Amino acid sequence: MRFDVISLFPELFSAVRDHGVTGRAHKQGLWSLRVWNPRDFTHDVHRTVDDRPYGGGPGMVMMAQPLEEAVQAAQADRAAWVNRVAQQDCGTETDRAGRAAYTAQPSGGGAPVWLMSPTGRRFDQRMAQELSEGQGVVLICGRYEGVDQRFIERCVTHEVSMGDFVLSGGEIPALAIMDSAVRLLPGALNDRESAQQDSFHDTLTGLLDSPHYTRPEVYQGESVPAELLSGHHANIALWRRRQSLALTQARRPDLIEAARKAGRLSKADEVFLASLKP
């Protein structure tokens, strides 16, 4: 997997490249990152990347030309990179499976181009899973008041939002998207089952995860729930499922409804949900 990021602040992306789970996965060669600065694709002495909006109004708008040339450079470099990876000795069977997606180009040529935008589709765990199973994308991090619509129409394949709020730029959403996808790659986590127990994962039928506890057994007078200390795997699984149902019902009832419509709730789940106090 490879991510290309178009951003005016390339230095921000060392956080995901060099640290934590994603940093370790990068060192293992599970994914690759290259950041492109639109200022490097300007043609004036001031390296201008924005200008005033037509029609008036506050703020500045990012210009189409530096962004499009940055995307073109990223796509060309990705194509050369895919060819190099395809010719490499991928080693173990796990390595070969992990790198198989590198050579898969989407129809029409080039990687998908995602613009971080409050008007886009809301990013979720299913999108992260799909992203982790592919060859990566080009992420566009806008700034200022917005991006010239002509660039969007010419180059962008997807507009993606992190939620109903506005940030100063697309860098933080891009970091979140990369982190969420990279941690799902085979070998990225020490325990592969860790990702399968995450909130929103299909193994939890799209619900929130249950609470977690660790040592000591008693902290400030509060004990770990007896079910988790029983050693009885079926009882532990039942406790976790009911906690997941109760927490989701209380905080994200929309996820309960989605799971119900998808046929992911069992009769036992429904009986338990019906027993909860409104």
C-alpha positions in Angstrom: 0.0 0.0 0.0 1.1 3.5 -0.8 -0.3 6.9 0.1 0.6 10.1 -1.7 -0.4 13.3 0.1 -0.7 16.7 -1.4 -0.2 19.2 1.4 1.3 22.6 2.1 2.7 21.2 5.3 4.6 18.0 4.5 6.4 18.0 7.9 3.1 17.1 9.7 3.1 13.6 8.2 6.2 12.4 10.0 3.8 11.6 12.9 2.2 8.8 11.0 5.3 7.7 9.2 7.7 7.5 12.1 5.7 6.8 15.3 3.6 4.1 16.8 1.9 1.3 15.0 2.0 3.0 11.7 5.6 3.9 12.1 6.5 0.3 12.8 4.5 -0.9 9.8 6.3 1.7 7.7 9.7 0.4 8.8 8.5 -3.2 8.0 7.7 -2.1 4.5 4.0 -2.8 4.8 3.1 0.7 3.4 4.8 3.6 1.8 4.3 7.4 2.0 5.3 10.3 -0.2 4.2 13.9 0.4 4.0 16.5 -2.3 3.9 20.3 -1.7 1.8 22.2 -4.2 4.3 25.1 -3.9 6.8 23.0 -5.8 4.5 23.1 -8.8 4.0 26.9 -9.0 5.5 29.0 -11.8 5.9 32.4 -10.2 8.6 33.8 -7.9 6.2 34.0 -4.9 5.2 30.3 -5.3 1.6 31.3 -5.2 -1.0 28.5 -4.4 -4.1 30.6 -3.6 -6.0 33.6 -4.8 -9.1 35.6 -4.1 -12.5 34.0 -4.9 -14.5 35.1 -8.0 -17.7 36.7 -6.9 -16.2 38.1 -3.7 -16.3 36.9 -0.2 -13.9 36.2 2.6 -10.9 34.0 2.5 -8.7 32.6 -0.3 -9.2 29.7 -2.7 -6.5 27.1 -3.6 -5.6 27.4 -7.3 -6.2 24.4 -9.6 -2.9 24.4 -11.5 -0.4 23.7 -8.7 -2.8 21.0 -7.3 -3.3 19.3 -10.6 0.4 19.2 -11.4 1.1 17.8 -8.0 -1.4 15.0 -8.6 0.1 14.3 -12.0 3.6 14.0 -10.5 2.3 11.7 -7.8 0.5 9.5 -10.3 3.5 9.2 -12.5 5.8 8.4 -9.6 3.3 5.8 -8.3 3.2 4.1 -11.7 7.0 3.8 -11.7 6.9 2.6 -8.1 4.3 -0.1 -8.8 6.5 -1.4 -11.6 9.5 -1.6 -9.2 7.5 -3.4 -6.5 6.1 -5.9 -9.0 9.7 -6.8 -10.0 10.9 -7.2 -6.4 11.3 -10.6 -4.7 8.5 -10.4 -2.1 9.9 -13.1 0.1 7.4 -15.0 2.3 3.9 -15.9 1.3 2.6 -13.3 3.8 4.7 -10.7 2.1 3.5 -11.6 -1.3 -0.1 -11.5 -0.2 0.4 -8.2 1.5 2.0 -6.7 -1.6 -0.5 -8.2 -4.2 -2.6 -5.1 -4.1 0.3 -2.9 -5.1 0.1 -4.0 -8.7 -3.7 -3.5 -8.9 -4.5 -0.3 -10.6 -8.1 1.0 -10.6 -9.9 1.2 -13.9 -9.0 4.2 -15.9 -5.4 4.3 -14.7 -3.9 5.9 -11.7 -4.8 5.7 -8.0 -8.1 7.2 -6.6 -7.8 10.8 -5.6 -9.5 11.7 -2.3 -10.2 15.3 -1.4 -10.7 16.0 2.3 -13.9 18.0 2.3 -16.8 18.8 4.7 -19.1 18.2 1.8 -17.9 14.6 1.2 -19.0 11.2 2.2 -18.4 10.6 5.9 -15.4 8.3 6.5 -16.2 5.1 8.5 -14.7 1.8 9.5 -16.0 0.0 6.4 -14.1 2.6 4.2 -11.0 2.0 6.3 -11.3 -1.7 5.7 -11.8 -1.3 2.0 -8.8 1.1 1.8 -6.6 -1.4 3.6 -7.4 -4.1 1.0 -6.4 -1.9 -1.9 -3.2 -0.3 -3.2 -3.7 3.1 -1.6 -4.9 6.5 -2.7 -3.8 10.1 -3.3 -5.0 12.4 -0.5 -5.6 16.1 -1.2 -5.4 18.4 1.9 -7.1 21.6 1.2 -6.6 24.9 3.0 -8.0 28.4 3.2 -11.7 28.8 2.1 -11.7 25.9 -0.3 -10.3 24.5 -3.6 -11.1 25.6 -7.1 -14.0 23.5 -8.3 -12.4 23.0 -11.7 -9.6 21.0 -10.0 -12.2 18.9 -8.2 -14.0 18.1 -11.4 -10.8 17.3 -13.3 -8.9 15.3 -10.8 -10.8 14.2 -7.7 -12.6 10.8 -7.6 -13.9 10.9 -4.1 -14.7 13.7 -1.5 -14.3 12.5 2.1 -15.4 14.1 5.4 -14.6 13.2 8.9 -17.8 14.5 10.3 -20.0 17.6 10.7 -17.3 20.0 11.7 -14.7 22.1 10.0 -10.9 22.1 10.4 -8.2 24.5 9.3 -7.1 22.0 6.6 -7.2 18.5 5.4 -4.0 17.3 7.1 -5.6 15.9 10.3 -8.3 14.0 8.4 -5.6 12.6 6.1 -3.6 11.4 9.1 -6.6 9.8 10.6 -7.5 8.0 7.3 -4.0 6.6 6.9 -3.8 5.5 10.5 -7.2 3.7 10.3 -6.2 1.8 7.2 -2.6 1.0 8.0 -3.4 -0.6 11.3 -5.6 -3.1 9.5 -2.8 -4.4 7.2 -1.6 -7.9 8.0 1.3 -7.7 10.3 0.7 -4.1 11.4 -0.6 -5.1 14.9 1.1 -7.5 17.2 -2.1 -9.4 17.6 -4.2 -9.7 14.4 -7.4 -10.2 16.5 -7.0 -6.7 18.0 -8.4 -5.0 14.9 -11.2 -7.5 14.8 -12.4 -6.4 18.3 -12.5 -2.8 17.4 -15.7 -0.8 17.5 -17.6 -0.9 14.2 -15.8 -4.0 13.0 -17.9 -6.7 11.3 -17.0 -9.2 14.0 -19.0 -6.9 16.4 -21.7 -6.6 13.7 -20.9 -2.9 13.4 -21.5 -2.1 17.1 -19.4 -0.3 19.6 -16.8 -2.3 21.5 -17.3 -3.4 25.1 -15.4 -1.9 28.1 -11.8 -3.1 28.8 -10.0 -3.8 32.1 -6.4 -4.6 33.1 -4.4 -5.1 36.3 -4.8 -4.4 39.2 -7.9 -6.5 39.8 -9.1 -3.8 42.3 -8.4 -0.1 41.7 -9.6 2.6 44.1 -12.2 0.1 45.4 -13.6 -0.7 42.0 -13.2 -4.4 40.9 -13.0 -5.9 37.5 -16.4 -7.5 36.5 -16.7 -11.0 37.8 -17.5 -12.4 34.4 -14.0 -11.4 33.1 -12.4 -13.2 36.0 -14.3 -16.4 35.6 -12.1 -18.0 32.9 -15.4 -19.2 31.3 -15.0 -18.3 27.7 -18.7 -18.5 26.8 -19.7 -16.4 29.8 -17.0 -13.8 28.9 -18.2 -13.7 25.3 -21.8 -13.2 26.4 -20.8 -10.4 28.8 -18.9 -8.6 26.1 -21.7 -9.0 23.6 -24.3 -7.6 26.1 -22.0 -4.7 27.1 -21.5 -3.9 23.4 -25.3 -4.0 22.8 -26.1 -1.8 25.9 -23.3 0.7 25.1 -24.4 1.0 21.5 -28.0 1.4 22.4 -27.2 4.1 24.8 -24.8 6.1 22.7 -25.3 5.2 19.1 -28.8 3.8 18.6 -28.4 4.4 14.9 -25.9 1.6 14.8 -28.4 -0.7 16.5 -31.0 0.1 13.8 -28.4 -0.4 11.0 -27.4 -3.8 12.4 -31.1 -4.8 12.8 -31.9 -3.8 9.2 -28.9 -5.8 8.0 -30.0 -8.9 9.9 -27.0 -8.9 12.2 -28.8 -9.1 15.5 -29.7 -12.5 16.9 -32.9 -13.4 18.7 -30.9 -13.4 21.9 -29.6 -9.9 21.1 -33.2 -8.6 20.6 -34.3 -10.2 23.9 -31.5 -8.5 25.7 -32.2 -5.1 24.1 -35.8 -5.3 25.0 -34.8 -5.9 28.6 -32.9 -2.6 28.8 -34.5 0.3 30.5 -35.4 3.2 28.2 
